[in-house]
């Protein structure tokens, strides 16, 4: 096989790879990333704790202009149940307390706001 023919075939294979494979990888990566979110659009997280069941709706935060990446991956891991939290840690500025500190948003330590997250 001549070098010119080999170069044309190699170039064609590369073009086919770029045209078919690269968009497929981008599509699959986006789908995998979206499925990794702890709270996909329209879903609600609930978990039990001593202070009463906690209900988290990502859409409430998104409606205030907060992006998922502002908390994930640095403040929270992206899988439900992986991060163990206590009110003391939050009151000290960890987890929800990173923003719910009385400056950025209502404080986790202000008793008058408990019912915003905890449902009896």
Secondary structure, 3 states (H helix, E strand, C coil): CCHHHHHHHHHHHHHHHHHHHHHHHHHHHHHHHHHHCCCCCCCEEEECCCCCEEEEEHHHHHCCCCCHHHCECCCECCCCCCCCCCHHHHHCCCHHHHCCCCCCCCCCCCHHHHHHCEEC
